[in-house]
């Protein structure tokens, strides 16, 4: 069930982002992945490694301001960090034991969309003038 839920959450993220105008979409996603990079700072259980990870994610997010590829790489790196937390650290949501596992499944769904160029998956009707 966790796999299906995580994939659906990733799909919902992509769907909602498809509603954002293209000129803003990549920059917003760079900000989102930078925030995801800091998600474990307040209690991930891996000490100073949490700060090192945040630095790397911040760099990737910064590069992501101009490149969907870097945003995709950041989401994949976050997925790997989620696996580490599932096995050795604390969950991303303290009261949800398997939340890091769910995030590790969700993040690659978003990354695939980023690697494809972050385009809209919503078909819009042409406006009649």
N, C-alpha and C positions, 0 to 999 in steps of 0.2 A: 504494500500500500504506500509506503514511504517513497518508493521509486516513482510511482504514478503521480503522486501529489507533487513531488519535486519537479518532475518534467512539466506538469501543468502550470506550476508557479513560474518556471522559466518561460513557458509559452505565453503566459499572461503578461510577463514583463515585456516580452518582445511585442506583443499586441498593443499594449498601452504606449510603448515607445513609438509605434507606428503612427500613432495619432499626433505626435509632436512634429511640427514642421521640420523638414530635412535640414534647414539651415541651423537649427538649434540642437538637433538630435545627438550629434557626435560629442559636442561640448558637454551636454547634460550627462551623457554616458561616461565621459571621462571623470566628471565630478562624482557620479554614483560609484564607480569602481574605486576611486580614491577613498570614499567613505567606507566601502567594503573592506579596504585594506586596513582600516583602523578599528574594525568591528571587535576584535579580540583584546584591544588595549586595556580595557578595564577589568580583565579577569580571565584571560585565556589560559593562564597557567604555565606559560612557557618563558616567563621572565623577560630578560633583555632581548630574546629572539623576537618577541612581539614588536619591539621598536625597530629592529632591523628589517623585519618584514614590511612594516609600515613605510619605511624609507624607500624600499624597492617598489612597493605599490604606488607610492606618490610619484616616483620617477616615471613609471609606466603610464600612469594617468596623465602626467604632464605631456609625455610624448603622444598620448592618445588624443590630445586636443587637435592634432593634425593627422591622426592615423587610426583607422578602425583596427588595424592589425595589432597595435599596442594595447588597445582596450581588450581585444580578444585574448592576448597573451596574459594580461592582468587577471582576467576572469579565470583562465586556466590555472594560473599560479594560486589564485585564491581557492580554487577547488582543491588543489594539492594541500594547501594549508589547512583546509577544512578536514581533510583525511587525517593529517597529523593530529589535529585537535580531537577528532573522534577516537583516535587510538591512544594518545598520550596526554592530551590537555583537557580543557573544560569545553563544554558545548557552547556554541555561539548564543543560544538562548538558554540561560541557566536552568529554567524549569522544564525544558524539553530535551530529554536525554539524547535523542538521535538527531537533533537539529543540525549539527555539523555534517552529519552524513547526508541529510536532505540537501543542505547547501552545496555539498560536493557533487551532488547529482544535478542540481539546478544550474550551477554556474557554467558547465560546458554547453548547455543548451543556449545560454546567452552568448557564450564565446563563439559558437558556430554561426550565429546570426551576425556577430561582429565581423568575423572573418569573411562573411559573404558581402560585407559592405554596409551593414546596418540599414538596409533599405526598408521601406514600409511594406508590411504584408497585408495592408488594408487597401482594397481597391476603392478608389473614390470616383464618384460620378463627375463627369465634366459639368462645369457650371455654364448655364445658358445666359448669354449676355442680353 
